Amino acid sequence: MVTFIVVRHGFSKTNARGIFAGATDALLTEQGVKQGQLACEYIYKNYKVDAIYSSDLSRAFDTVKSLSEKTGVPIIKKKTLREMDCGVWENLDIQTLINEYGEQFKRWGEIDDTAIPDGGESWLETGERMYNEFINIANENDNKTVVIATHGVAIRALRGKYLGLPLNEWKKIPYAPNASITVIQFENGVFTEKVVIDEYLGDLKTEMPKGI
């Protein structure tokens, strides 16, 4: 069995501006750095960490950096753990997306897999990419506890994929809050969700921007 501790990145500068970052790199805010430190402290106190993997984007890597420093476990960067690539929508604010891509953006939010931004990924492609990478990591880490730092849409798509939900029901899955922890066990080819944890964030808790 493999225990995955899945960490969504802390509050980023694009989150603060209501920007659709996607696979574009973005730094954490000061609040996001503090959120990451609280998440790492919680993990360090409650789990024996055997491996740490991260999206290669700064906002994910920097969220778990202090955990690597505390444990001495190096962070392995993986491009396959990135956020959904949103193509021409990247670096646009929500209001611009509504104004310029209104119907398509609405259908994307309803997880209509035909509403793919030019040059970007679909929900299904993102879910399959994440699912396959988690399988690869599980095969490399049998009987270990693995921390994975990744992104909000990517986590949602992963969960939809391993829960076996029809695509139009993925919208029922809530987004993981910034710097929250989703504990998942993988055994005999099956993913089982155990808990989503974020109470350690206290007043620093943040959510996905409205409209996404």
Summary of the structure (lengths in Angstrom):
residues: 212
radius of gyration: 16.2
end to end distance: 34.1
largest distance: 49.2
contacts: 737
relative contact order: 0.23
helix: 45%
strand: 20%
